[in-house]
């Protein structure tokens, strides 16, 4: 796709973009390696998968709980001040795990609690960099983030597994920590593209946006998407084992992951008009339609094709969730808003893995696929509910809407209205709030 490549290259040529995106991508690869690295290390140390699973679960829960709190500190003090402290604590936690100086569960919790979510920090930088006239490129930037995430979770676990199978499980954890710390420090050094900080009063007012339905709906969608991921992982493995071909699970995962990358790449290569809420509802409906056949299909080729189709819809949902999160909260709380979505997805995935495991034990792999399909149905219902939300997108300034200038990233109609108002007299001033509100409502719909 030459046009797609050109769009992504142009995006990375934006001043300062590559300097923060590439270190964040390297750190994200380390994050993708950390969980599976803990599994290999603890299993090699104890000989028990149960112990490895317990430590990895503690790591995941700590990551999901502590992540938004770290994001709040970043929004308050800035990435340059918070990241080095968090990365230092993370390096110390990994050292405790490798040395066995504390119980493995304690070390795993510390590793998760100090792990910075570099993808959210990178997304917040894109939002600050592509403001105003360049805001139309934000979906492409979020598509690039989704691609980096997909590549990380495709390559990272495979690399750690190679090291673990070679008898060096500690090397996988050490390499993961090196990528996280190195990438994070390089990201923190890029001060020019850091999102601007805001005052306490503005942050307090902005924090209310995290309780509004537009944002909470995206968090709920992230939770449902996590349930979908977790149920799919268990169900695909159970399907392959149930047919007596456990090695086929890797091929099925590969089919889904490849189309996931293709779907994200293709979606980000174009600029789209219309409402992102409608596109989100359409993508969720497509995921539902692709998932339902898995509850009864049994032929391996049919299952592989269906899994590939689900992979096309997933990155679109991730990209649109970032777009709608960015438009629904002020910039003063944007980092923690992104992290809340990530944490919800991680929590849903962890919970679904346990629930789907019990369901599969009782009713087989097709019942596990039913859990994933149910999550897709829930996403569709949530997205359709968003179509009825006529509340305007929150401007990037946290001041009340009636005294705030319109968001420069709004629709052309809103920008034209603002330009007209700037040259008009008192009549335009009196009509300012009506025009701005109408523009926001049109954007939401």
Secondary structure, 3 states (H helix, E strand, C coil): CHHHHHHHHHHHCCCCHHHHHHHHHHHHHHHHHHHHHHHHHHHHHHCCHHHHHHHHHHHHHHHHHHHHHHHHHHHHHCHHHHHHHHHHHHHHHHHHHHHCCCCHHHHHHHHHHCCCCHHHHHHHHHHHHCCHHHHHHHHHHHHHHHHHHHHHHHHHHHHHHHHHHCCCHHHHHHHHHHHHHHHHHHHHHCCCCCCCCCCHHHHHHHHHHHHCHHHHHHHHHHHHHHHHHHHHHHHHHHHHHHCCCCCHHHHHHHHHHHHHHHHHHHHHCCCCCCCHHHHHHHHHHHHHHHHHHHHCCCCHHHHHHHHHHHHHHHHHHHHHHHHHHHHHCCHHHHHHHHHHHHHHHHHHHHHHHHHHHHHHHHHCHHHHHHHHHHHHHHHHHHHHHHHCCCCCCCCCCCCCHHHCCCCCCCCHHHHHHHHHHHHCCHHHHHHHHHHHHHHHHHHHC
